[in-house]
Amino acid sequence: LLTACFGASKGNMQNIDWPNVINILDIANIMTYDYFGSWDATTNHNSPLYKPLQGDVTFNLDSSISYLINHYQVPANKLAAGVAFYGRSAKTAGTPALFAPITGVDNITFSDDDGSPTYFNILKKQNLFTTHWDANAQVPYLIGNGSLHTFVSYDDQQSIGLKAAYIKNKNLRGAIIWEITGDY
């Protein structure tokens, strides 16, 4: 098989000659993660299935896949959607929350992963956080307890299950995982 990975933002997609590239590829792996992170002004989801209430409305799996199919006429059976087995942490300026101002990455709580914790390490530290669910984006997130001013965006079994159902319902080729060792 001939495969390649591509960034999931419209800006990245516009740099690809899709009609020619898709004719020679068996699978186009779309990296539907790293949409938001500590590099942004406010906290948001690393890998939302659908658009969150704030932020770029195209930064989500559904928007990226739909755009490729509808705008570039990429056949669904040539697309594999990305699933993240890691999260993104962010220190917040005040009380941690979804869409709170960011001061940087939390590379203290998640020092083993330089602030981008594997799913395994998120589970190990979950007692430091309160778990929340974003019904719009269809992904979980963590808010630091007490004086821990940290927000963590990640995927869990439920959100990965929803992404798997989406992949199946849209007749996509499958999923790609970054990064498989994140789930022991």
C-alpha positions as a Markdown table, in Angstrom:
| # | Residue | x | y | z |
|---|---|---|---|---|
| 1 | Leu | 0.0 | 0.0 | 0.0 |
| 2 | Leu | 1.0 | 3.6 | -0.6 |
| 3 | Thr | -0.1 | 5.8 | 2.2 |
| 4 | Ala | 0.7 | 9.3 | 3.4 |
| 5 | Cys | -0.2 | 11.5 | 6.4 |
| 6 | Phe | -1.7 | 14.9 | 6.0 |
| 7 | Gly | -2.5 | 17.8 | 8.4 |
| 8 | Ala | -6.2 | 18.2 | 9.0 |
| 9 | Ser | -6.6 | 22.0 | 8.8 |
| 10 | Lys | -7.9 | 23.7 | 5.7 |
| 11 | Gly | -4.7 | 25.6 | 5.4 |
| 12 | Asn | -2.7 | 22.4 | 5.2 |
| 13 | Met | -5.2 | 20.8 | 2.8 |
| 14 | Gln | -4.9 | 23.7 | 0.4 |
| 15 | Asn | -1.2 | 22.9 | -0.1 |
| 16 | Ile | -2.0 | 19.5 | -1.6 |
| 17 | Asp | -2.9 | 18.7 | -5.2 |
| 18 | Trp | -5.7 | 16.3 | -4.1 |
| 19 | Pro | -6.9 | 15.1 | -7.5 |
| 20 | Asn | -3.4 | 13.9 | -8.4 |
| 21 | Val | -2.3 | 12.8 | -5.0 |
| 22 | Ile | -5.4 | 10.7 | -4.2 |
| 23 | Asn | -5.1 | 8.9 | -7.5 |
| 24 | Ile | -1.7 | 7.4 | -6.5 |
| 25 | Leu | -2.4 | 6.8 | -2.8 |
| 26 | Asp | -4.2 | 3.9 | -1.4 |
| 27 | Ile | -4.9 | 5.7 | 1.9 |
| 28 | Ala | -4.7 | 9.3 | 3.0 |
| 29 | Asn | -4.2 | 9.4 | 6.8 |
| 30 | Ile | -5.7 | 12.6 | 8.1 |
| 31 | Met | -4.1 | 13.7 | 11.4 |
| 32 | Thr | -7.3 | 14.9 | 13.1 |
| 33 | Tyr | -5.5 | 16.0 | 16.3 |
| 34 | Asp | -3.4 | 18.9 | 17.5 |
| 35 | Tyr | -6.2 | 21.3 | 16.6 |
| 36 | Phe | -5.8 | 23.2 | 19.8 |
| 37 | Gly | -3.1 | 23.2 | 22.5 |
| 38 | Ser | -0.9 | 25.3 | 24.8 |
| 39 | Trp | 0.2 | 27.4 | 21.9 |
| 40 | Asp | -3.3 | 29.0 | 21.7 |
| 41 | Ala | -4.6 | 31.9 | 23.9 |
| 42 | Thr | -7.3 | 29.8 | 25.5 |
| 43 | Thr | -7.8 | 26.1 | 26.4 |
| 44 | Asn | -9.7 | 24.0 | 23.9 |
| 45 | His | -9.8 | 20.4 | 22.7 |
| 46 | Asn | -6.8 | 18.6 | 21.2 |
| 47 | Ser | -8.9 | 16.3 | 19.0 |
| 48 | Pro | -12.7 | 17.1 | 19.0 |
| 49 | Leu | -15.0 | 15.0 | 17.0 |
| 50 | Tyr | -17.3 | 18.0 | 16.4 |
| 51 | Lys | -16.9 | 21.7 | 16.7 |
| 52 | Pro | -16.5 | 23.1 | 20.2 |
| 53 | Leu | -18.5 | 26.2 | 21.2 |
| 54 | Gln | -15.5 | 28.4 | 20.8 |
| 55 | Gly | -12.5 | 28.4 | 18.5 |
| 56 | Asp | -12.0 | 27.7 | 14.8 |
| 57 | Val | -15.2 | 25.9 | 13.7 |
| 58 | Thr | -13.2 | 23.8 | 11.2 |
| 59 | Phe | -10.9 | 22.4 | 13.8 |
| 60 | Asn | -12.5 | 19.1 | 14.4 |
| 61 | Leu | -12.6 | 15.6 | 12.8 |
| 62 | Asp | -16.0 | 15.9 | 11.2 |
| 63 | Ser | -15.2 | 19.2 | 9.5 |
| 64 | Ser | -11.9 | 18.0 | 8.2 |
| 65 | Ile | -13.2 | 14.8 | 6.8 |
| 66 | Ser | -16.4 | 16.4 | 5.4 |
| 67 | Tyr | -14.3 | 19.1 | 3.7 |
| 68 | Leu | -12.0 | 16.6 | 2.0 |
| 69 | Ile | -15.0 | 14.6 | 0.8 |
| 70 | Asn | -17.2 | 17.5 | -0.3 |
| 71 | His | -14.7 | 20.1 | -1.5 |
| 72 | Tyr | -11.9 | 17.9 | -2.9 |
| 73 | Gln | -14.1 | 14.9 | -3.8 |
| 74 | Val | -11.7 | 12.6 | -1.9 |
| 75 | Pro | -13.4 | 9.2 | -1.7 |
| 76 | Ala | -14.3 | 8.3 | 1.8 |
| 77 | Asn | -12.9 | 4.8 | 1.4 |
| 78 | Lys | -9.4 | 6.3 | 0.9 |
| 79 | Leu | -9.5 | 8.3 | 4.1 |
| 80 | Ala | -8.3 | 7.2 | 7.6 |
| 81 | Ala | -9.1 | 9.5 | 10.5 |
| 82 | Gly | -6.6 | 10.2 | 13.3 |
| 83 | Val | -7.3 | 9.1 | 16.9 |
| 84 | Ala | -5.1 | 10.5 | 19.7 |
| 85 | Phe | -3.9 | 8.2 | 22.5 |
| 86 | Tyr | -2.4 | 11.3 | 24.2 |
| 87 | Gly | -3.6 | 14.6 | 25.5 |
| 88 | Arg | -2.6 | 18.2 | 25.6 |
| 89 | Ser | -2.1 | 20.0 | 28.9 |
| 90 | Ala | -2.2 | 23.8 | 29.6 |
| 91 | Lys | -1.5 | 25.9 | 32.6 |
| 92 | Thr | -4.3 | 28.5 | 33.1 |
| 93 | Ala | -3.9 | 32.1 | 34.2 |
| 94 | Gly | -6.6 | 31.5 | 36.9 |
| 95 | Thr | -9.2 | 28.9 | 37.6 |
| 96 | Pro | -8.9 | 26.1 | 35.0 |
| 97 | Ala | -11.8 | 25.7 | 32.6 |
| 98 | Leu | -12.6 | 25.0 | 29.0 |
| 99 | Phe | -11.8 | 28.2 | 27.1 |
| 100 | Ala | -9.7 | 29.7 | 30.0 |
| 101 | Pro | -6.6 | 31.9 | 29.3 |
| 102 | Ile | -3.4 | 29.8 | 28.9 |
| 103 | Thr | 0.0 | 30.7 | 30.4 |
| 104 | Gly | 1.8 | 27.7 | 28.9 |
| 105 | Val | 2.1 | 23.9 | 29.0 |
| 106 | Asp | 2.0 | 21.9 | 32.2 |
| 107 | Asn | 5.3 | 20.1 | 32.0 |
| 108 | Ile | 5.5 | 19.7 | 35.8 |
| 109 | Thr | 2.4 | 17.5 | 36.4 |
| 110 | Phe | 3.1 | 15.7 | 33.1 |
| 111 | Ser | 6.9 | 15.8 | 33.2 |
| 112 | Asp | 7.3 | 12.3 | 31.8 |
| 113 | Asp | 5.6 | 13.5 | 28.6 |
| 114 | Asp | 6.8 | 17.1 | 28.3 |
| 115 | Gly | 3.3 | 18.3 | 28.9 |
| 116 | Ser | 1.7 | 16.2 | 26.2 |
| 117 | Pro | 0.6 | 13.2 | 28.4 |
| 118 | Thr | 0.0 | 9.8 | 27.1 |
| 119 | Tyr | -3.4 | 8.2 | 27.9 |
| 120 | Phe | -1.6 | 5.9 | 30.3 |
| 121 | Asn | -0.1 | 8.8 | 32.3 |
| 122 | Ile | -3.4 | 10.7 | 32.2 |
| 123 | Leu | -5.0 | 7.8 | 34.0 |
| 124 | Lys | -2.2 | 7.7 | 36.5 |
| 125 | Lys | -2.8 | 11.4 | 37.4 |
| 126 | Gln | -6.6 | 11.4 | 37.1 |
| 127 | Asn | -7.0 | 11.8 | 40.9 |
| 128 | Leu | -5.6 | 15.3 | 40.6 |
| 129 | Phe | -8.4 | 16.3 | 38.3 |
| 130 | Thr | -12.2 | 16.5 | 37.9 |
| 131 | Thr | -13.4 | 14.9 | 34.6 |
| 132 | His | -15.9 | 16.8 | 32.4 |
| 133 | Trp | -17.6 | 16.0 | 29.1 |
| 134 | Asp | -18.2 | 18.4 | 26.2 |
| 135 | Ala | -21.5 | 17.4 | 24.7 |
| 136 | Asn | -20.8 | 19.6 | 21.6 |
| 137 | Ala | -17.3 | 18.4 | 20.8 |
| 138 | Gln | -18.0 | 14.9 | 22.1 |
| 139 | Val | -14.7 | 14.6 | 24.0 |
| 140 | Pro | -13.7 | 14.6 | 27.7 |
| 141 | Tyr | -11.4 | 17.1 | 29.4 |
| 142 | Leu | -9.9 | 17.5 | 32.9 |
| 143 | Ile | -9.8 | 20.4 | 35.2 |
| 144 | Gly | -7.2 | 20.6 | 38.0 |
| 145 | Asn | -8.4 | 20.2 | 41.6 |
| 146 | Gly | -7.5 | 22.7 | 44.3 |
| 147 | Ser | -4.5 | 24.9 | 43.4 |
| 148 | Leu | -3.7 | 22.9 | 40.3 |
| 149 | His | -4.4 | 25.4 | 37.5 |
| 150 | Thr | -4.2 | 22.8 | 34.7 |
| 151 | Phe | -6.5 | 21.9 | 31.8 |
| 152 | Val | -6.1 | 18.6 | 30.0 |
| 153 | Ser | -7.7 | 17.7 | 26.7 |
| 154 | Tyr | -7.6 | 14.0 | 25.8 |
| 155 | Asp | -9.6 | 11.1 | 24.4 |
| 156 | Asp | -11.0 | 8.3 | 26.5 |
| 157 | Gln | -12.8 | 5.0 | 25.7 |
| 158 | Gln | -16.1 | 6.8 | 25.1 |
| 159 | Ser | -14.8 | 9.5 | 22.7 |
| 160 | Ile | -12.7 | 6.9 | 20.8 |
| 161 | Gly | -15.8 | 4.7 | 20.5 |
| 162 | Leu | -17.7 | 7.7 | 19.1 |
| 163 | Lys | -14.9 | 8.3 | 16.6 |
| 164 | Ala | -14.9 | 4.7 | 15.6 |
| 165 | Ala | -18.7 | 4.8 | 15.0 |
| 166 | Tyr | -18.2 | 8.0 | 13.0 |
| 167 | Ile | -15.5 | 6.3 | 10.8 |
| 168 | Lys | -17.7 | 3.3 | 10.3 |
| 169 | Asn | -20.9 | 5.4 | 9.5 |
| 170 | Lys | -19.0 | 7.6 | 7.0 |
| 171 | Asn | -17.5 | 4.5 | 5.3 |
| 172 | Leu | -13.9 | 5.7 | 5.9 |
| 173 | Arg | -11.0 | 3.4 | 5.3 |
| 174 | Gly | -10.2 | 3.2 | 9.0 |
| 175 | Ala | -8.3 | 5.0 | 11.7 |
| 176 | Ile | -4.7 | 5.9 | 12.4 |
| 177 | Ile | -3.5 | 6.2 | 16.0 |
| 178 | Trp | -0.9 | 8.6 | 17.3 |
| 179 | Glu | 0.6 | 7.2 | 19.3 |
| 180 | Ile | -0.1 | 3.5 | 20.1 |
| 181 | Thr | 2.3 | 3.3 | 23.1 |
| 182 | Gly | 0.1 | 5.9 | 24.8 |
| 183 | Asp | -2.3 | 3.2 | 25.8 |
| 184 | Tyr | -0.8 | 0.3 | 27.9 |
